[in-house]
Amino acid sequence: MAGKGEKVKREQDPIRVVLPEDCRIATLPELRTQLLAAVDQPTCVLDASVVTRIDTAVLQLLTAFQRDAASGGHEVRWGGASDVLREAAALLGLTQTLALPAAMPA
């Protein structure tokens, strides 16, 4: 417990960015805006659990976001990653770059 006059530092809740179901180039402007707002936060949670379509442009954006956040010393976690996202990332060799969590067994 903090004594009188001491400030208690509470860790800030992570910012959460939910990727849309259809995550293709048409969604880039909105997704980019959300990621720009999140890149300087101490922790960001990306939730791609509902993604059913994704293209290379969005994967490039996520890769740049991951790189920029890491270079600023910020943490990026995955709150969920659909099989579609995992397969697309694997096809492009981005699974490790995006730090995707392991698939959960059925």
C-alpha positions as CSV (number, residue, x, y, z in Angstrom):
1,M,0.0,0.0,0.0
2,A,1.2,3.5,-0.8
3,G,1.7,5.8,2.1
4,K,0.3,9.2,2.5
5,G,1.4,11.4,-0.4
6,E,2.7,8.5,-2.5
7,K,1.1,8.0,-5.9
8,V,0.0,4.5,-6.8
9,K,1.0,3.8,-10.4
10,R,-1.7,1.6,-12.0
11,E,-0.7,-0.1,-15.2
12,Q,-2.8,1.3,-18.1
13,D,-5.3,-1.1,-19.6
14,P,-4.0,-2.3,-23.0
15,I,-5.6,-0.7,-26.1
16,R,-7.5,-3.3,-28.2
17,V,-7.8,-3.3,-32.0
18,V,-10.3,-5.7,-33.4
19,L,-9.7,-6.6,-37.1
20,P,-12.9,-6.9,-39.2
21,E,-14.2,-10.1,-40.6
22,D,-13.4,-9.0,-44.2
23,C,-9.9,-7.7,-43.7
24,R,-8.8,-6.6,-47.2
25,I,-7.5,-3.5,-48.8
26,A,-10.8,-1.6,-48.5
27,T,-10.4,-1.7,-44.7
28,L,-6.9,-0.3,-44.8
29,P,-7.6,3.4,-44.1
30,E,-9.7,2.7,-41.0
31,L,-7.5,-0.1,-39.7
32,R,-4.4,2.1,-40.3
33,T,-6.0,4.9,-38.2
34,Q,-6.7,2.5,-35.4
35,L,-3.2,1.1,-35.5
36,L,-1.6,4.6,-35.6
37,A,-3.5,5.4,-32.4
38,A,-2.3,2.2,-30.8
39,V,1.4,2.2,-31.8
40,D,2.7,4.3,-29.0
41,Q,0.6,2.7,-26.3
42,P,2.5,0.5,-23.8
43,T,0.5,-2.5,-24.7
44,C,-1.8,-3.3,-27.7
45,V,-3.9,-6.4,-28.1
46,L,-4.8,-7.3,-31.7
47,D,-7.9,-9.4,-32.0
48,A,-8.2,-11.2,-35.4
49,S,-10.4,-14.0,-34.2
50,V,-13.2,-13.2,-36.6
51,V,-11.1,-12.6,-39.8
52,T,-12.4,-14.7,-42.7
53,R,-10.7,-12.9,-45.5
54,I,-7.3,-11.1,-45.5
55,D,-5.0,-9.9,-48.1
56,T,-1.3,-9.0,-48.5
57,A,-1.9,-5.3,-48.0
58,V,-3.3,-5.8,-44.5
59,L,-0.6,-8.3,-43.6
60,Q,2.0,-5.7,-44.7
61,L,0.3,-3.1,-42.5
62,L,0.3,-5.5,-39.5
63,T,4.0,-6.2,-40.1
64,A,4.8,-2.5,-40.1
65,F,2.8,-1.9,-37.0
66,Q,4.5,-4.8,-35.2
67,R,7.9,-3.5,-36.2
68,D,7.1,0.1,-35.2
69,A,5.6,-0.9,-31.8
70,A,8.7,-3.1,-31.1
71,S,11.1,-0.3,-32.0
72,G,9.4,2.0,-29.5
73,G,9.6,-0.7,-26.8
74,H,5.9,-1.4,-26.8
75,E,4.2,-4.7,-26.5
76,V,1.8,-6.2,-29.0
77,R,-0.2,-9.3,-28.1
78,W,-2.8,-11.3,-29.9
79,G,-6.2,-11.7,-28.3
80,G,-7.2,-14.1,-31.1
81,A,-6.1,-15.1,-34.5
82,S,-8.3,-16.9,-37.0
83,D,-7.1,-19.9,-39.1
84,V,-7.4,-17.7,-42.2
85,L,-5.0,-15.2,-40.7
86,R,-2.6,-17.9,-39.7
87,E,-2.7,-19.6,-43.1
88,A,-2.1,-16.3,-45.0
89,A,0.7,-15.3,-42.7
90,A,2.3,-18.8,-43.1
91,L,2.0,-18.6,-46.9
92,L,3.9,-15.3,-46.9
93,G,6.4,-16.4,-44.2
94,L,5.1,-13.9,-41.7
95,T,4.1,-16.1,-38.8
96,Q,7.2,-15.3,-36.7
97,T,7.4,-11.7,-37.8
98,L,3.8,-11.1,-36.6
99,A,4.5,-13.2,-33.5
100,L,1.3,-15.1,-34.0
101,P,0.3,-17.4,-31.2
102,A,0.2,-21.2,-31.8
103,A,-3.1,-22.6,-33.1
104,M,-5.3,-24.2,-30.5
105,P,-6.0,-27.9,-31.2
106,A,-9.5,-28.8,-32.0
